[in-house]
């Protein structure tokens, strides 16, 4: 059995292999987690920041800053699109607040609605719709017919926002993967 122990890598090689495997798994999960409404890009970026702070040379500061900027932009766009769409559809501040609160609550509930990705998307859209409709009908005292248009726009805006966040998560994963690939090419 001693020959087997001699074949296995030790020390830094094992640590690097485990780090690379964990990073690769996170890269594969970023977009599916974002599609579920979970913070996929943030998990990857926290992992990379931890690596950078711990002295790892695989992740460069500039690529990390670019990834953070894209992730922040994705979050902002996701939340702003639903609100802006409500306004574009003729909604007021109550409809916009309703869309924001409804999609937030429904986004959490949607994590438990099957099928995984489709359920989360449909429930978040429904939450934005109901929130905007309730805000316009109850708080702004508009008729059901008048509240319907901003609510439909809110649901569409929420859908567009979710796709924007999924896209930004994919870009974050691509930035990290490119950084790793370029480091591997130039180190060899």
N, C-alpha and C positions, 0 to 999 in steps of 0.2 A: 504493500500500500504506500510505501514511502515514495515510490516512483510517481504516483498520482499527485501527491503533494508537490513534488518538484515541478510538475507540468503546469500547475495552476499559478496564475499571476498573484502577486502579493503587493501589499503596501499601496503606493500611489497608483499603480496600474488598476487595482481593484476599485479604488475610490473614483478614478476617472471613468472607468467603465460603468459604475453604478450611476454617477452623475450624468453621463451621456445617455444611458438608458432612460433615466427619469426625465431628462430634457426631451428626448425623442417622444416619449409617451405623452408629455404635456403638449408638444407640438401637434401630435395627432388628435388630441382632445379639445384644442382651443375652439375650433369652429363648431363642433357638435355641442359643446357646453354653452357657447353663445346662442346657438339655435334653441337650446332649452331655456334660455333666459338666465343662465348662470354666468358668473364672471370668469370665463375661460381665459381671456387675454390677461386679466389681472392676476390669475394664478401663475401663468407663465412669467409675467413680468416680476412678480414678487420672488419667484424662484431665481430669476436672472439677477435681480438686485441683491438677493442674498448671496449668490455666487460672487458677484462683483465685490460686495462688501467684505466677504470672506477671503478675498485676494485671488479669486479665480481669474485667469487670464483669457478664458474662452469667450467672455462677453465683453465687448468694448463699450465704453461710456457713451460714445456718440450714437451707436446703434440702439443702446438702451434708452437714451433720451428720445430718439426718433420713435421708438415703440411706445413709450409713455405718451408722447404727443398724439400719436394716432389713436391710442386707447381713450384718451381724454376726449378727443374730437368725436370719436364714435359714441361715447356716452352722451355728450352734449347734443349731437345730432339726433340720437334715438329719442331723447326726451323732448326736444324742441319740435320735431316734426309733428308729433301728435297734437301738441298745443297749437302750433301754427296752422295746421290743417283745420282745426276746429274754428279758428278765427277766419280762415279763408272761406269756410263754409257758412259764415255769417254768425258764428257764435260770439258771445261776449265773455267777460271774465269768469262768470259762473260756469259756463260751458267749458272753458279752458281748464279751470281748476277741477271740474268734475272729470274731464278726460284724463288729466294727470293722475288724480287720486284713483279713479276707476282702473286705469291701466296698471298702476302700481299694485293695487290689491289683487287684481286679476292675474297679474304676472306671477305673484307668489302662489296663488291658488292653482294656476295653470301648470305648475310643476308636477302636480299630482293627477293631472287629467290625461288619460291615454288617448291616442298614441302619443309618445313623448314629445316630439317636436311639433307636430300638427296641433296637438292639444294645447300646448303652451301658446302657440301663435293665435289660434282661434279664441282662446279664453282671454288673452290680452286685448285682442281687437274688440271682443264683446264687452270687456270691462271699460275700455275707452268709450265705446258706443253708449253704454248704460250711464257712465259717469257724465258724459257731455249732455246726454238727453235729460238726465235728472237735474243737472245744473241749470240747463236752459228752461226746462218745464217747471220745476219747482221753485228754484231760487230767483230766476229771472222772470218768472210768471209769463212765459211764452206758451202759446198753444202747442199741442202735441205735433201738429203739422209743421209749425215753425221750428220746433226743437229737433225735428227729424233730420233736416239737412246738415246742421253742424255735427250731429251725432254720427252720421254716415261719414262725413269728412274726418272726424276724429278717429274712427276705426281704420280708415284708409291711411291716415297719417301714422297711426301706431304700427301698421304693417310695414310701411316704408321705413319707419325708424328702426324696426327690428332687423330688416334687411341691411340697413346701413351699419348697424352694430355687428352683424354677422360678417359683413364685408371688412369692417375695420379690424375685427378679430383675426380674420384671415391675413390681413396685411401685417399685423403685429407678428403672427407666427412666421410669415415669410421673411420679415426683417431679422428675426432671431435666427432662422434657418440660414439666411444669407450670411449673417455674421459668422456663424459656426462654419459654414462651408468655406468662406474666404479665409478664415483663420487656419483651417485644415489645409487648404491649397498652399497658402504662403508659408506655413510652417514645415511643409514637406519638401 
